[in-house]
Amino acid sequence: MEHLLTILLLFLSFAACLYVFRLLKPNPGKSIKLPPGPTPFPIIGNILELGNKPHQSLAKLSKIYGPLMHLKLGSLTTIVVSSSDVAKIVLQRYDQVFSDRPFPGAIQALDHHKFSVAWMPVGNQWRKLRKICKEKMFSMQKLDASQGLRREKLENLWHYVNECCVSGQAVGIGRAAFTTSLNLMSATLFSVDFADFGSDSSQEFKEIACGIMEYIGKPNFADYFPVFQVADPQGIFRKTTFYFKKCFEIFDDIINQRLKTRGTAEDSMSENDMLQALLDLNQKDEPELSFDDIKHLLLDLFVAGTDTTSGTVEWAMAELMRNPDKMLKAKNELRNVMRHTKHIQESDITKLPYLQAVVKETFRIHPTVPFLVPHKANEDTEINGHVVPKNAQILVNVWAIGRDSSIWSNPDSFMPERFLEKEIDFRGQHFELIPFGGGRRICVGLPLAYRMVHLMLATLINDFDWKLEEGLNFEELDVTEKFGLSLQKAIPLKAIPIKL
């Protein structure tokens, strides 16, 4: 939270006046028994408790105050969930009560909160958008039909890594995974590739996607004190607006070009992509989607389908490199399954229990979205003898759940074997492992992410060994986290591939 202390000092006088006003204002409401939590400071509440890595700071506090914890962040009441049992209550038992979202200032850029399937309230429009995503992109039938597209992108990744292997050039693992994810999403959405390996174009899109995830997830002073939203003291709203506009400019060009070619031979080349399906709904006599609906949905799919998937692959590779015995187990399993084929097929994933365990362990120890997307209480709700008040922001700390020593032995160690011993999946039914959330708000893109993470990881490790640059040992590999809505490696992973 850079500059936060400076900002607090600048506005302290004005905030003090507001605080005094609130003290003098009568409060007719009856008191309720809130969950325990650290004593808030006057005016600022518990803001200073967050630190630069709130997922870690709040995990430590939960060990003192329990798995259902109350914080006051300025004027924002926040409830933090840090155990699988309480997460199950929130996301399953009271799913309907906690299904809506708060609207942080960053997500209000260009009115994204009004159109986004990830952020809008549960209602008819939300149900319609979810249904469109499932039917047109994420259904089993659609995913099976688009296997060839993913195979092509994975072969491109393999050839790029192989070229680096021949030349002795280091591969930026996260960047290569991002380019693969980006081209898969752009081809799925628009029937075009947005980037080439090693080009600056992929880095530009990575900056957009990572920038959006970073600023949406960053603690925002204006959210804690709404009176300062117009001032936007940290510039978060301005920066998010900038990134959204860059995306929409790209989408506008593609949409306008597509509209010009509708019904032509050129148009038939892209008849199976997502944009075509969305435009078909828009061009009806009674349109089901507006152009704003389409652009904001494309923004959700673009960002969620690139940054999070590539980040998981980078974390998995980092952990496998730091644990050569785990890497060897994964390689041996792949060799046994892929004796008679050069590239992994999607049907092979179910035959690779250790690779699946590696992915699960990566999600446990490095969850893609450490707090999930925040939830909001629609009414006062009692949980374990305490009341979660109406309009409170709910943060489910899946990072803390993944490090819970009452669930996981040696929780800070990377041990895929633990998932060979117990049946735990990450599709929203086992609340010990919910990187994609649970309940009705579970990530709609989970089926595609499941396939892509396994396929990319297998492509990177099956035919190649890896070494670090400049003679570094794998034990020295940095795994420092960079906090945002998604959890990235602070120092990008670069390694040199060696052909087996």
Buried (B, 14 or more C-beta within 10 A) or exposed (E): BEEBEEBBEBBEEEBEEBBEEEEEEEEEEEEEEBBEBBEBEEBBBBBBBBBEBBBBBBBEBBEEBBBBBBBBBBBBBBBBBBBBBBBBBBBBEBBEBBBBBBBBBBBBBBEBBBBBBBBBBBEEBBEBBBEBBBEBBBEEEBBEEBBEBBBEBBEBBBEBBBBBBEEEEBBBBBBBBBBBBBBBBBBBBBBEBBBEBBEEBBBEBBEBBBBBBBBBBBBBBBBBBEEBBEBBBBBBBEBBBBBBEBBBEBBEEBBEEBEEEEEEEEBEEBEBBBBBBBBBBBEEEEEEBEBBBBBBBBBBBBBBBBBBBBBBBBBBBBBBBBBEEBBEBBBEBBEEBBEEEEBBBBEBBEBBEBBBBBBBBBBBBBBBBBBBBBBBBBEEBEBEEBBBBBEBBBBBBBBBBBBBEEBBEEBEEBBBEBBEEEEBEBBBEBBBBBBBBBBBBBBBBBBBBBBBBBBBBBBBBBBBBBBBEEEEEBEEBEBEBBBBBBBBBEEBBBBBBEEE
